[in-house]
């Protein structure tokens, strides 16, 4: 007797909103110059690759992760100069931390709020947890709309407000005074603020030195932009009591021994990654000036390792660059404010030269 069933028989067990949504899309980059995902384009020097390989090879992969995870937490706390009275929580990338926040804060009538356009996982994690998401449009030049943000906080009283600092996909480092007024308003109505500093290695400002002023602010970072996108390790800093509550929903052993040891190794050689970040910042400025000199191209200021550019026909340019082996991100359909915009990751000097040439030819 056949046990084959039609999709309709098992689809009834899948939530309707899940069936209606789109999965997070990852572009096929086979054979391409990959400049679509804000990765650090530099690999480890050969000698460090050798040392790391030997170190990973000696790990007890037959055992669950042990106390080395707490060693990593302590080393990260030192690296970021975590204030007294605060604690640090690890995630399998910052994506997992965003998901865990949605789980922990899923109380009746809870909502999550963030400026748009912004990182898509804020809304997606809320939707998957069944939490209402409120998006507040940025201004035309991608700054925070202070009045709209304060109004939305007063109206919706969100459990969590995300502020990306700098923002993705715009690269904007928003006004510190505006941020502070939003932080205060969210605290006054009893909600949490998450400062998402995924792109901190490339920015001139951080909120870490201001986090001690507030008991409702969490600061989130990732080692992906530091140079370990393949390792998948994010971390979140906040008041001890607050971190302790959110940490209760974290799966056991969510950080593998491989992730952990790679991160510890990277912190021991932080100067290598710091030099890479400095070179990326230099390349960003060169690339920005070169793009601004191209007729019909508008470049927006960036404090991240990406540049948002607007042109007459972003889709045509994107497809033309792809045919020439250059993969960037077409964000023009993500939000009305991003009409005809491409997001370009800053690569190596050679990659940036190739990208510029392909962009000019594809306009």
RADALIN-V566540 format. One record per residue. N is the residue number from 0. RES is the residue in one small letter. SS is DSSP state (2 for helix, 1 for strand, 0 for the rest). PSI is psi as a letter, one per 20 degrees, with the letter a starting at -180 (none if undefined). D_LAST is the distance of its C-alpha to the last C-alpha in Angstrom with 1 decimal. Layout:
n = {N:N}
res = {RES:RES}
ss = {SS:SS}
psi = {PSI:PSI}
d_last = {D_LAST:D_LAST}
//
This chain:
n = {0:1:2:3:4:5:6:7:8:9:10:11:12:13:14:15:16:17:18:19:20:21:22:23:24:25:26:27:28:29:30:31:32:33:34:35:36:37:38:39:40:41:42:43:44:45:46:47:48:49:50:51:52:53:54:55:56:57:58:59:60:61:62:63:64:65:66:67:68:69:70:71:72:73:74:75:76:77:78:79:80:81:82:83:84:85:86:87:88:89:90:91:92:93:94:95:96:97:98:99:100:101:102:103:104:105:106:107:108:109:110:111:112:113:114:115:116:117:118:119:120:121:122:123:124:125:126:127:128:129:130:131:132:133:134:135:136:137:138:139:140:141:142:143:144:145:146:147:148:149:150:151:152:153:154:155:156:157:158:159:160:161:162:163:164:165:166:167:168:169:170:171:172:173:174:175:176:177:178:179:180:181:182:183:184:185:186:187:188:189:190:191:192:193:194:195:196:197:198:199:200:201:202:203:204:205:206:207:208:209:210:211:212:213:214:215:216:217:218:219:220:221:222:223:224:225:226:227:228:229:230:231:232:233:234:235:236:237:238:239:240:241:242:243:244:245:246:247:248:249:250:251:252:253:254:255:256:257:258:259:260:261:262:263:264:265:266:267:268:269:270:271:272:273:274:275:276:277:278:279:280:281:282:283:284:285:286:287:288:289:290:291:292:293:294:295:296:297:298:299:300:301:302:303:304:305:306:307:308:309:310:311:312:313:314:315:316:317:318:319:320:321:322:323:324:325:326:327:328:329:330:331:332:333:334:335:336:337:338:339:340:341:342:343:344:345:346:347:348:349:350:351:352:353:354:355:356:357:358:359:360:361:362}
res = {x:x:x:x:x:x:x:x:x:x:x:x:x:x:x:x:x:x:x:x:x:x:x:x:x:x:x:x:x:x:x:x:x:x:x:x:x:x:x:x:x:x:x:x:x:x:x:x:x:x:x:x:x:x:x:x:x:x:x:x:x:x:x:x:x:x:x:x:x:x:x:x:x:x:x:x:x:x:x:x:x:x:x:x:x:x:x:x:x:x:x:x:x:x:x:x:x:x:x:x:x:x:x:x:x:x:x:x:x:x:x:x:x:x:x:x:x:x:x:x:x:x:x:x:x:x:x:x:x:x:x:x:x:x:x:x:x:x:x:x:x:x:x:x:x:x:x:x:x:x:x:x:x:x:x:x:x:x:x:x:x:x:x:x:x:x:x:x:x:x:x:x:x:x:x:x:x:x:x:x:x:x:x:x:x:x:x:x:x:x:x:x:x:x:x:x:x:x:x:x:x:x:x:x:x:x:x:x:x:x:x:x:x:x:x:x:x:x:x:x:x:x:x:x:x:x:x:x:x:x:x:x:x:x:x:x:x:x:x:x:x:x:x:x:x:x:x:x:x:x:x:x:x:x:x:x:x:x:x:x:x:x:x:x:x:x:x:x:x:x:x:x:x:x:x:x:x:x:x:x:x:x:x:x:x:x:x:x:x:x:x:x:x:x:x:x:x:x:x:x:x:x:x:x:x:x:x:x:x:x:x:x:x:x:x:x:x:x:x:x:x:x:x:x:x:x:x:x:x:x:x:x:x:x:x:x:x:x:x:x:x:x:x:x:x:x:x:x:x:x:x:x:x:x:x:x:x:x:x:x:x:x:x}
ss = {0:0:0:0:0:0:2:2:2:2:2:0:0:0:0:2:2:2:2:2:0:0:0:0:0:0:0:0:0:0:0:0:1:1:0:0:0:0:0:0:0:0:0:0:0:2:2:2:2:2:2:2:2:2:2:2:2:0:0:0:0:0:0:0:0:0:0:2:2:2:2:2:2:2:2:2:2:2:2:0:0:0:0:0:0:1:1:1:1:1:1:0:2:2:2:2:2:2:2:2:2:2:2:2:0:0:0:0:0:0:1:1:1:1:1:1:0:0:0:2:2:2:2:2:2:2:2:2:2:0:0:1:1:1:1:1:1:0:0:0:0:0:0:0:0:2:2:2:2:2:2:2:2:2:2:2:0:0:0:1:1:1:1:1:0:0:0:0:0:0:0:0:0:0:0:2:2:2:2:2:2:2:2:2:2:2:2:2:0:0:0:1:1:1:1:1:0:0:0:2:2:2:0:0:0:0:0:0:0:0:2:2:2:0:0:0:1:1:1:1:1:1:0:2:2:2:2:2:0:0:0:0:0:1:1:1:1:1:1:2:2:2:2:2:2:2:2:2:2:0:0:0:0:0:0:0:2:2:2:2:2:2:2:2:2:2:2:2:0:2:2:2:2:2:2:2:2:2:2:2:2:2:2:2:2:2:2:2:2:2:2:2:0:0:0:0:0:1:1:0:0:0:0:0:0:1:1:1:1:1:0:0:0:2:2:2:2:2:2:2:2:2:2:0:0:1:1:0:1:1:0:0:0:0:0:2:2:2:0:0:1:1:1:1:1:0:0:0:2:2:2:2:2:2:2:2:2:2:2:2:2:2:0}
psi = {p:q:j:p:q:q:h:h:h:i:h:i:i:p:p:h:h:g:h:i:r:p:q:p:p:p:q:p:j:p:j:q:o:o:l:i:j:k:q:p:i:p:r:q:q:g:h:h:g:g:g:g:g:h:g:h:h:i:q:n:i:i:q:q:p:c:i:h:h:h:g:g:g:g:h:h:g:g:h:j:l:p:q:q:j:r:r:p:p:q:r:m:r:i:g:h:h:g:g:h:g:h:g:h:j:m:r:p:j:q:r:q:q:q:q:q:q:a:p:h:h:g:g:g:h:g:g:h:i:k:p:p:p:p:p:o:q:r:r:h:k:k:r:p:n:g:g:h:g:h:g:h:g:h:g:i:l:q:h:p:p:p:o:p:n:r:q:p:j:h:j:p:o:r:p:h:h:g:g:h:h:g:g:g:g:h:h:h:j:j:r:q:p:o:o:o:l:h:k:h:i:j:q:i:q:q:i:h:i:i:h:i:i:q:j:j:p:q:p:p:r:q:j:g:h:h:j:l:h:i:h:m:o:r:q:p:p:r:q:g:h:g:h:h:g:h:i:h:i:p:q:q:k:i:o:r:h:g:g:g:h:g:g:g:g:g:h:h:k:h:h:g:h:g:h:g:h:g:h:g:g:g:h:g:g:g:g:g:g:g:h:h:i:p:p:i:p:p:p:q:q:q:k:a:k:r:p:p:q:q:r:h:n:h:g:g:g:g:h:g:h:g:h:j:j:o:o:a:p:o:j:h:j:h:q:h:i:j:p:k:q:q:p:p:p:p:b:r:g:g:h:h:g:g:g:g:g:h:g:g:h:i:none}
d_last = {59.9:56.1:54.4:51.0:49.9:47.2:44.3:45.8:48.8:47.0:44.1:46.7:47.1:43.4:42.6:40.9:38.4:37.5:37.1:34.7:32.4:29.5:30.0:28.0:25.0:24.4:21.5:22.5:21.5:23.5:22.3:19.2:18.4:19.4:17.7:18.1:21.7:22.5:24.9:26.4:25.0:28.3:31.3:34.9:36.5:38.5:41.9:41.0:39.7:43.1:45.0:43.2:43.7:47.4:47.7:46.1:48.2:51.3:50.6:53.0:50.6:53.6:54.2:52.5:50.8:53.5:53.9:51.0:48.8:50.9:50.6:46.8:47.2:49.4:47.1:44.1:46.3:47.1:43.6:42.3:45.5:46.5:49.0:52.6:53.3:49.9:49.1:46.2:45.2:43.1:40.7:38.9:35.7:35.2:34.4:38.1:39.2:37.2:38.9:42.3:42.0:41.4:44.5:46.7:45.9:46.2:49.2:50.0:47.5:45.3:41.7:38.7:36.4:33.0:30.2:27.1:24.3:26.1:27.1:27.6:30.9:32.8:32.6:32.9:36.0:37.6:37.1:38.5:41.5:42.1:41.4:39.8:36.5:35.5:32.0:31.7:28.4:27.2:26.6:23.3:22.7:23.8:27.3:30.4:31.9:35.4:37.3:35.7:36.2:39.9:40.5:39.2:41.4:44.4:43.8:43.0:44.8:42.5:44.0:40.9:38.1:35.1:33.4:30.7:30.9:28.1:26.3:24.0:21.1:20.8:22.6:24.8:28.4:30.2:33.0:36.2:38.5:36.8:36.8:40.5:41.4:39.7:41.6:44.9:44.4:43.7:46.8:49.0:48.4:49.1:45.7:43.8:40.7:38.5:36.4:33.8:33.0:31.0:28.8:31.8:31.4:28.4:29.7:32.0:34.3:36.2:38.6:41.1:43.3:43.5:44.2:47.9:48.1:47.7:49.3:46.7:43.5:42.2:39.6:37.5:35.6:34.4:34.6:31.3:29.3:32.2:31.4:33.2:30.8:32.7:36.1:35.5:37.6:37.4:40.1:41.3:43.6:45.9:49.6:51.9:53.3:49.9:48.5:51.8:51.4:47.8:48.7:51.2:48.5:46.9:47.6:50.0:48.6:45.0:44.2:44.9:46.7:43.7:41.4:44.2:44.9:41.3:40.9:44.2:43.2:39.9:41.8:44.3:41.4:39.5:39.0:36.8:34.4:34.7:33.6:30.6:29.7:30.1:27.7:25.1:25.6:25.2:22.0:20.7:21.4:19.9:16.6:16.7:17.4:14.6:12.0:13.8:13.5:9.8:9.6:8.6:9.1:12.6:14.5:17.8:21.0:22.0:25.3:24.4:22.8:19.4:16.8:15.5:12.2:11.1:7.9:7.9:7.4:8.3:9.9:7.3:5.3:9.0:10.2:8.0:9.2:12.5:12.9:12.7:15.3:13.8:15.0:14.1:15.3:13.9:16.3:15.0:18.1:20.6:21.6:21.0:20.4:17.4:15.5:11.7:12.5:12.0:14.9:14.7:18.1:19.2:20.3:22.3:21.3:20.4:18.3:16.4:15.8:14.5:12.2:10.8:10.3:8.7:6.2:5.6:5.8:3.8:0.0}
//
